[in-house]
Amino acid sequence: MLTTGKDYDYVRDQMDLPRLYALNEYQVKFPPADIGVQRLCRILEAFMGIEDHSNPQEVDDEDDLEEMLNAFPQG
């Protein structure tokens, strides 16, 4: 719900895991404009010469999805 800004009923009825993963990846690359604190931190880091050397981890969505689906037996 925090990622989408929508209420619980919308997220439960309209979102699935592939869409949620895609939305999370998109927001990592292009954060929403209302996240002012993160932008301020990035501006200060750039001004002070602090560089982020961490690499985002690659996520294999198919394996994660398969694991989760296997946790719920078909009835």
C-alpha positions as CSV (number, residue, x, y, z in Angstrom):
1,M,0.0,0.0,0.0
2,L,2.9,2.4,0.7
3,T,4.4,1.7,-2.6
4,T,1.3,2.4,-4.6
5,G,-0.3,5.1,-2.4
6,K,-3.7,3.2,-2.8
7,D,-5.9,1.7,-0.1
8,Y,-5.8,-1.9,0.9
9,D,-8.9,-3.0,-1.1
10,Y,-7.4,-1.6,-4.4
11,V,-4.0,-3.3,-3.8
12,R,-5.7,-6.6,-2.9
13,D,-8.0,-6.5,-5.9
14,Q,-5.9,-4.9,-8.6
15,M,-2.2,-5.7,-7.9
16,D,-0.4,-9.0,-8.5
17,L,3.2,-9.9,-7.8
18,P,4.7,-9.3,-11.2
19,R,3.1,-5.8,-11.3
20,L,4.4,-5.1,-7.8
21,Y,7.9,-6.2,-8.7
22,A,7.8,-4.0,-11.8
23,L,6.5,-1.0,-9.8
24,N,9.3,-1.4,-7.1
25,E,12.0,-1.6,-9.8
26,Y,10.6,1.5,-11.5
27,Q,10.5,3.4,-8.3
28,V,14.1,2.5,-7.5
29,K,15.1,4.1,-10.8
30,F,12.6,7.0,-10.7
31,P,11.4,7.7,-7.2
32,P,8.2,9.6,-6.8
33,A,8.5,13.4,-6.6
34,D,7.1,13.6,-3.1
35,I,10.1,11.9,-1.6
36,G,11.9,15.1,-0.7
37,V,14.1,13.7,2.0
38,Q,15.8,11.2,-0.3
39,R,16.4,13.9,-2.8
40,L,17.8,16.2,-0.2
41,C,20.2,13.4,1.0
42,R,21.3,12.8,-2.6
43,I,22.0,16.5,-3.2
44,L,24.0,16.7,0.1
45,E,25.9,13.5,-0.9
46,A,26.8,14.9,-4.3
47,F,27.8,18.3,-2.7
48,M,30.0,16.6,-0.1
49,G,31.5,14.1,-2.6
50,I,30.0,11.0,-1.1
51,E,29.5,8.2,-3.7
52,D,27.3,5.2,-3.4
53,H,29.3,2.2,-4.5
54,S,26.7,-0.4,-3.7
55,N,25.1,-2.2,-6.6
56,P,21.4,-3.1,-6.6
57,Q,21.0,-6.9,-6.4
58,E,19.6,-8.6,-9.5
59,V,16.3,-10.4,-8.6
60,D,15.2,-13.5,-10.4
61,D,11.4,-12.9,-10.2
62,E,10.5,-16.3,-11.8
63,D,12.3,-18.3,-9.1
64,D,10.8,-16.2,-6.3
65,L,7.3,-16.5,-7.8
66,E,7.7,-20.2,-8.3
67,E,8.8,-20.7,-4.7
68,M,5.9,-18.7,-3.4
69,L,3.4,-20.6,-5.5
70,N,4.8,-23.9,-4.4
71,A,4.1,-22.9,-0.8
72,F,0.4,-22.9,-1.5
73,P,-0.9,-26.3,-2.6
74,Q,-3.6,-26.3,-5.2
75,G,-7.0,-27.3,-3.7
